Amino acid sequence: MRSARDSAQGDARRSRRLLRALAIVVGLVLACCAVDAVLRLSQPSAMGDALGIGAGAEDFPSRDTVSTGPAQAELPEGFESEVLDLTRVEGLRVAAGGTVVGFSLQGDAPEAFAQLSVQLQARGWLAVESGRPDCGSFVKGDATYTWLFVSCSQVGDGVSVVLQCPKSGAS
């Protein structure tokens, strides 16, 4: 027979589990909102220009992987070895101290996301199902980067890819 104390301890455990699950869901929603905000701010608009918040090409330093000149913006140390090798992508952009990386690919968004997912899983990343074919989170064990959100958006005939990948222990 369970005592009142055992019942209270079980309720406390269930409450902690519920709070952890809620925190994870809230974190994923906030990550989606952050990516959406970055994408919206990167699009030119009359309102953004008037307010001075539109992001023109000069606002984000970039690494043009086609040119032979020195890179203006570099990926954070360890990014290409732990996350993705981006030496052959177009229009690489690095912002927010290296925690947000963007680039362009050819094709359609769901196909691009599927290809990136395969590459990430080959590097030890575990996909967290989002229910969407064009974006999702990935987690990894003890490493420099342990959480990653990938968003692929169709832009004409190409795909705009945004990676949000803070270093472990960074807020």
N, C-alpha and C positions, 0 to 999 in steps of 0.2 A: 504494500500500500504506500502510495506517494505521500510524503509529508508536505505541509504548506511551504516549507523551506525549499524542498526539491522543486516544487511547482514554480516558485518565485525565481529560482535560478534558471529554470528552463525558459520562463518568460523573458528574463533578462537576456539570455543567449539569443532567443528569437528576435528580440528588439535590436540587438547589436547587428545581427545578420541583415535585418531589414534596413537598418541605417546604412550599412556598408553597400548594399545593393542600390539603395537610393542615391548614395554619393557617386557610385559608378555611372548610373544613368544620367544624373545631373552633369557630371563631367563630360560625358559623351555629347550631350545636348549643347553644352557650352562650347565644346570643340567645334561642333558643326556650325554654331553661330559665329565663332571666330573666323572660320574659313569663309563663310558666306560674307562676313563683313570685309575681309581682305579682298575677296573677289569683287564686291560691289565698289569698294574704294579704288580699286585698280582700273575701273571703267571710267572713261571721261564722261562728264556730264555738265550741263550748263549750271546746275545748282552747285556742284562741287567746285567748278571753276570760280563761280561768284564768291563762294565761301573760302576759297583757297585750299580746299582739301582734296581736289582731284589729283590723281596720281598720274602724272605724265611719265614718259620714258626716262626723263632726267631725274625723277624722284627716287628711283630704285637703281642702285649700281648693278651692273650686270657683268657676267663673264660670257663673252662671245666666243663660243667654242670653235667657230669657223676661222676666226682671225688668228694670226700668228703673234699678235701683240700681247703684252702682259695683261693678265686678268685684272679687272677693276674690282670685282667682288669674289671672294673665295669662299668655298664651302668650309664649314668648321672642320677642325682636325678629326679624322677618323670617320667622317660622314660617308665617304665613298667606299671605305672598306667594310663598314658595319651596316649601312643602309642600302644605297644604290650607287652603282657606277654611272655617273651622268656625263661622261666625257663626250658622248655622241648626241646629246639632246640639243634642241634649238632654243634660243632665247632664255638661257638660264638666268634666273634672278634669285638673289639671296637677300633676305631682309630680316629685321628684328633680331639682329645679332646672330644670324644663322639658324634661328629656330623655325623660320618659314622659308621654304625653297619652292620656286616655281619654274616651270619650263613648258615647252610645247612639244607635242608629238603629232604624227600623222595618223589618221584613222578615226574610229568612233570611240566615244567615252567608255562604254562598257567593255569593249575589247581591250582598250589601253589599260583599264583598271585590272582586268583579268591577267594581262601580261605582267604588269607590275607586281601583282599579288604572287605570281609564280616566282618571280625574281626575289621578292622579299622572303618568301617561305624557304627558298633555297639558301638564304643567308640566316636562317634560324628564327624568323619572325612567325608568330602565330596569329592568324587572322581572327578577328572578332566580328561575327556576323552582324551586318547592319541592316539587312533586308533591302539594300539598294545595290544595283549592278554597277554603279559608277563611283562609289566612295565607301570607305570603311576604316576601322582602326586595326592596328596591329600591336602586339606586345612581344617583348623579348625578355629573357631572364637577365641575369647579372651582366650588364654591359654598359657602355657609355650612353647609349640610347636604349630606353626600355619601352617607350610608347611612341606611336606614329599614327597620324591621321592622313590618309590619302584621299584627295578629291579630284576627280576627272570631270571636266565640263566641256561639252561640245561647243566649239567656236568655229562656225563655218564648216570647212572640210577637215579641220584639225581639232586637237584636244588640248585644252589648257589644264595642266596638272599642278596642284598645290600640295606640298607636303608640310605638315606641321610636326616638328620633331624636336622637342626640347631635350637637352641633355639630362641625364638622371640627376636628381637632386636639385634641378633648376625649377624655379617657380614661374 
